[in-house]
Amino acid sequence: LWPVCRPMAPIAHRPNSSQVLVLVLGDLHIPHRAPKLPDKFKALLVPGKISCILCTGNIADKPTLDYLRTLASEVHCVRGDFDDAVSLPGVADSLPETKLVTVGDFKVGVVHGHQLVPWGDAESLGAMQRQLDADVLISGHTHRFATYEYEGKLFINPGSATGAFTPTLGLAETATPSFVLMDLQGAQAVIYVYELVGGEVKVKKIEHTRGAPAAVVAAPPPAPPPAPP
């Protein structure tokens, strides 16, 4: 699963296992603001190794959604403000505004975030977390990775998986392509943040215990990819 970065041993989806591997991403905006998912990200994602996918929306392209469905049998996606009947024919109307998914021992809420004012605001996101009664709330829209504890709950924004342009960052700042991988086991969550910086994949690890503050620690630098056969 990880030819470039190996923060953990790859695992297959095992229904009877307490360990669950979850891919979290969103705001791809393909093809209008970005041509595709970065190749260095796609090289890390192999079908059959991910338990489920949680997407914050703004896929904006049905082939991209179909691609995500090849990576995991369980794909949960909410509707972004650019997911419409033109970009996602036959799909957009079925995407919910919010979703609560039980993943392992965690209740994970997902929302795109354009519905909340101010965007990315801790109190607004906290109100959504309470409404969904989630242990973890995943949101997007800002195109900027963020994770923090608020009122004892964990909040994650995976950023934009393609680094797509957004006016929320202004003209002087560009979005860094990023996605999140969550390794859940019991009340423990290890969160790996993948960012494409200067053409290289950088990894940051965040350790979290449900009900306890999150701890951010440095992850080992990515190993070089193997030589082609």
Secondary structure by P-SEA (a helix, b strand, c coil): ccccccccccccccccccbbbbbbccccccccccccccaaaaaacccccccbbbbccccccaaaaaaaaaaccbbbbbbccccccccccccccccccbbbbbccccbbbbbccccccccccaaaaaaaaaaacccbbbbccccbbbbbbcccbbbbcccccccccccccccccccccbbbbbbccccbbbbbbbbbcccbbbbbbbbbcccbbbbbbbccccccccccc
